[in-house]
Amino acid sequence: MARREPRVAWYAAAYTQSASGGRRFAGRAWSYYDGGADGVAGVFDMEVWPPFRRRGLGTGLLRTVCSAARQAGASRVVLNATDEGSLLYRTCGFTPVGEGITWWLHL
C-alpha cells in the first residue's frame, strides 16, 4: 500500500469548570487528513457528554478540528453521524450526502 505524506491528525477536548473548582471532561473530537489529492479530511469520535450539550462545546470542537484540517490543506471534511448530532452538523454547514451504517469489529 502506498503512503501519502503528510498524514496528520488532531485531537480537541472540551472541559468545564465544576462548582468545586475542578475541571470536568465534557467532550472530544478527532480529525485526520492524509494529504491526498482529493482534499478530504475526516472527523471521528465527535462527542459531547449529555450534561454539557447545548452550550456551544460541540460547535467549538468541530470548528477547531476542521480549522486544523483546513490549515493542513484539506478542502472538504466528511463525517458519519447519529441523528442526535444532525442539528449541530447542519448548523456548522455540513450537508447530508446519504445514509449509511457504521460497522465495528473488536479485535
C-alpha positions as CSV (number, residue, x, y, z in Angstrom):
1,M,0.0,0.0,0.0
2,A,1.4,3.4,-1.0
3,R,1.5,6.0,1.8
4,R,1.0,9.7,1.2
5,E,2.7,12.3,3.3
6,P,1.9,14.3,5.3
7,R,-0.6,12.3,7.3
8,V,-1.8,14.5,10.1
9,A,-4.3,14.0,13.0
10,W,-5.7,16.5,15.5
11,Y,-7.5,16.0,18.8
12,A,-9.6,18.6,20.6
13,A,-11.0,18.2,24.1
14,A,-13.6,20.3,26.0
15,Y,-13.6,20.8,29.7
16,T,-15.9,22.6,32.0
17,Q,-15.3,24.1,35.4
18,S,-17.0,22.3,38.2
19,A,-18.6,24.1,41.2
20,S,-15.7,22.8,43.4
21,G,-13.2,24.4,41.1
22,G,-12.0,21.3,39.3
23,R,-12.2,20.6,35.6
24,R,-14.6,18.0,34.1
25,F,-14.1,16.4,30.8
26,A,-17.1,17.4,28.6
27,G,-16.3,16.2,25.0
28,R,-13.9,15.4,22.3
29,A,-13.3,15.3,18.5
30,W,-10.6,14.0,16.2
31,S,-9.8,14.9,12.6
32,Y,-7.4,13.3,10.2
33,Y,-6.1,14.4,6.8
34,D,-3.7,12.2,4.7
35,G,-2.7,15.0,2.3
36,G,-4.4,13.3,-0.6
37,A,-5.3,15.0,-3.8
38,D,-9.0,14.7,-3.1
39,G,-8.6,17.2,-0.2
40,V,-10.9,15.3,2.0
41,A,-10.3,15.2,5.8
42,G,-12.4,13.1,8.2
43,V,-13.9,13.9,11.6
44,F,-14.1,11.0,14.1
45,D,-15.3,10.3,17.6
46,M,-17.1,13.6,17.9
47,E,-19.0,13.6,21.2
48,V,-20.2,15.9,23.9
49,W,-21.3,14.3,27.1
50,P,-25.1,14.7,27.6
51,P,-24.9,17.1,30.7
52,F,-22.8,19.5,28.6
53,R,-24.8,19.6,25.4
54,R,-26.4,22.8,24.0
55,R,-23.6,25.0,25.4
56,G,-21.6,25.5,22.3
57,L,-19.0,22.9,23.1
58,G,-19.7,20.8,20.1
59,T,-19.5,23.8,17.8
60,G,-16.2,24.8,19.3
61,L,-14.8,21.2,19.0
62,L,-15.9,20.9,15.4
63,R,-14.6,24.2,14.3
64,T,-11.3,23.5,16.0
65,V,-10.6,20.2,14.2
66,C,-12.0,21.5,10.9
67,S,-9.8,24.6,11.0
68,A,-6.7,22.4,11.7
69,A,-7.5,20.2,8.7
70,R,-8.0,23.3,6.5
71,Q,-4.7,24.7,7.6
72,A,-3.1,21.4,6.6
73,G,-4.5,21.7,3.1
74,A,-7.9,19.9,3.3
75,S,-10.7,21.5,1.3
76,R,-13.5,19.2,2.5
77,V,-14.5,17.3,5.6
78,V,-16.6,14.2,5.9
79,L,-18.1,12.5,9.0
80,N,-20.5,9.8,9.9
81,A,-23.1,11.0,12.4
82,T,-26.0,9.9,14.5
83,D,-29.4,11.7,14.3
84,E,-28.6,13.3,17.6
85,G,-25.7,15.3,16.0
86,S,-27.5,16.3,12.8
87,L,-28.6,19.7,14.1
88,L,-25.0,20.6,15.1
89,Y,-23.6,19.5,11.7
90,R,-26.3,21.3,9.7
91,T,-25.7,24.5,11.8
92,C,-22.0,24.3,11.1
93,G,-22.6,24.0,7.3
94,F,-22.4,20.2,6.7
95,T,-24.7,18.7,4.1
96,P,-26.0,15.2,4.3
97,V,-24.9,13.1,1.3
98,G,-26.7,9.8,2.1
99,E,-27.5,7.3,4.8
100,G,-25.2,4.6,6.0
101,I,-24.4,2.1,8.7
102,T,-21.2,2.2,10.7
103,W,-19.7,-1.3,11.3
104,W,-17.4,-2.1,14.2
105,L,-15.1,-5.1,14.8
106,H,-13.4,-5.8,18.2
107,L,-10.0,-7.4,17.6
